[in-house]
Amino acid sequence: MLMSPSDEPATLIYGPNGFRVVRPGNYVLCAVTGETIALEELIYWSVERQEPYSSCEASTRRALEG
């Protein structure tokens, strides 16, 4: 059985002005909450840590962890 790209998360490289898809998929998982984030809705990530966040709160929580 073939899996469609939506069955697995995408692998991305996060840059300061956007991200590049390395492995196709329709979503990524928030590095803090584990929530599924559709690529069309992804607006928070860390270039330094190379990880996505589901919300501003999740991004701030990770930044405060040091």
Secondary structure, DSSP 8 states (H G I E B T S, - for coil): ----GGGS--EEEE-SS-EEEEE--SEEE-TTT--EEEGGG--EEETTTTEEESSHHHHHHHHHH-
